[in-house]
């Protein structure tokens, strides 16, 4: 998921900095609790949340994530 988002940011030349957070860190656990996330991996941008599923996640999901 991290690489897909990173590639999208580069292709669209977005002014967005992404940070990969270890899933066992306190920050990652706090984010999962705050956003009621019980599936990983996930990404959060502003108040948008993206849960990655290799079978169903597509480019439009990533575009929606950034809007």
C-alpha positions as CSV (number, residue, x, y, z in Angstrom):
1,X,0.0,0.0,0.0
2,X,2.8,2.4,0.9
3,X,4.4,1.9,-2.5
4,X,1.1,2.3,-4.4
5,X,0.4,5.6,-2.6
6,X,4.0,6.8,-3.1
7,X,3.8,6.1,-6.8
8,X,0.5,7.9,-7.1
9,X,1.9,11.0,-5.4
10,X,4.9,11.0,-7.8
11,X,2.7,10.5,-10.9
12,X,0.3,13.3,-9.9
13,X,3.1,15.5,-8.6
14,X,1.2,16.1,-5.4
15,X,2.8,18.2,-2.6
16,X,2.2,15.5,0.0
17,X,4.7,14.0,2.4
18,X,4.0,10.4,3.5
19,X,5.4,8.7,6.6
20,X,5.5,5.0,7.2
21,X,4.6,4.2,10.8
22,X,5.4,0.8,12.3
23,X,2.2,-1.0,13.1
24,X,3.4,-1.8,16.6
25,X,4.3,1.8,17.5
26,X,2.1,3.7,20.0
27,X,1.3,6.2,17.3
28,X,0.0,3.5,15.0
29,X,-2.0,1.8,17.7
30,X,-3.5,5.2,18.7
31,X,-4.5,5.9,15.1
32,X,-6.1,2.5,14.7
33,X,-8.1,3.1,17.9
34,X,-9.1,6.7,16.9
35,X,-10.3,5.6,13.5
36,X,-11.8,2.3,14.6
37,X,-9.5,0.3,12.3
38,X,-9.2,-3.4,12.9
39,X,-7.7,-4.3,9.5
40,X,-4.2,-3.6,8.3
41,X,-2.4,-2.2,6.4
42,X,-4.1,1.1,6.3
43,X,-3.4,4.7,5.4
44,X,-4.8,8.0,6.8
45,X,-4.7,11.3,5.1
46,X,-6.5,14.2,6.7
47,X,-9.7,12.5,7.9
48,X,-9.7,10.0,5.0
49,X,-8.9,6.3,5.7
50,X,-7.9,3.7,3.2
51,X,-7.8,0.0,4.0
52,X,-5.9,-2.0,1.4
53,X,-7.3,-5.2,0.0
54,X,-5.2,-6.6,-2.9
55,X,-8.3,-8.0,-4.5
56,X,-10.5,-4.9,-4.4
57,X,-8.4,-1.8,-3.9
58,X,-7.9,0.1,-7.2
59,X,-6.6,3.4,-8.5
60,X,-9.9,5.2,-8.0
61,X,-9.8,4.2,-4.3
62,X,-6.4,5.9,-4.1
63,X,-7.7,9.0,-5.9
64,X,-10.7,9.2,-3.6
65,X,-8.3,8.9,-0.7
66,X,-6.6,12.1,-1.6
67,X,-9.8,14.2,-2.2
